[in-house]
């Protein structure tokens, strides 16, 4: 099922890499129901090459012990890397990157700062290298905290020498996730001054999913990369499956000098 959906769209997007950033809210929809399959169906509608997911459970009682990243990746026939930004005993909560192209984990780790609410919820980031369309792509996925000062510290860390600052200036690099900062916000301004905000403000809003009022999810890019299109994916299913809507962007490697 999933492979057939993806193959249809691959014909239409030859030469580009389609990346989806999606806060899935532990696969709990606005109807209160948890369904990893429903999240996978929303992603199948987007026909992605790469998926950056935030707010995933792994081995948590509230999600019946499911490894949500692995489960969604299996339905989409993708490989995955999961990073538990928060752990309590055997329970884990964090973010993941999925890819249908060959993928290598470069780094996964914590970001500084701690949210005031929920108590003790830590934040992290993942960095993978993906081989696609004749290029090596550097893809970062993150989920910033709820406090403004916390987000500022996390933005500086992500831009610093341990993360995006380690990439070479010409490498096709995509930074995406839920930054909890709207366009024009302090943290968004800090990041867009260093990298290219590649999704226009009028591309749509992502939160809350039923009646979106603001976009907290963003794509930034640096290096030899071209944006070919971007949109917020809205469907009957995506408006229910999570409290965020998926943000979709298509990129192609830019020619060298």
Secondary structure, DSSP 8 states (H G I E B T S, - for coil): -HHHHHHHHHHHTTT-EEEEEEE-GGGB-TTS-B-HHHHHHHHHHHT-SEEEEEEEEES-GGGTT-BHHHHHHHHHT-EEEEEEEEEETTEEEEEEEEESS-EEEEEEEEES---TTTTT--EEEEEEEEEETTEEEEEEEEE--SSHHHHHHHHHHHHSTTTGGGS-TTS-EEEEEE-S--TTSHHHHHHHTTSEE-S-GGG---BSSSS--B--EEEEEESSEEEEEEEEE--TTHHHHSSB-EEEEEEEE----
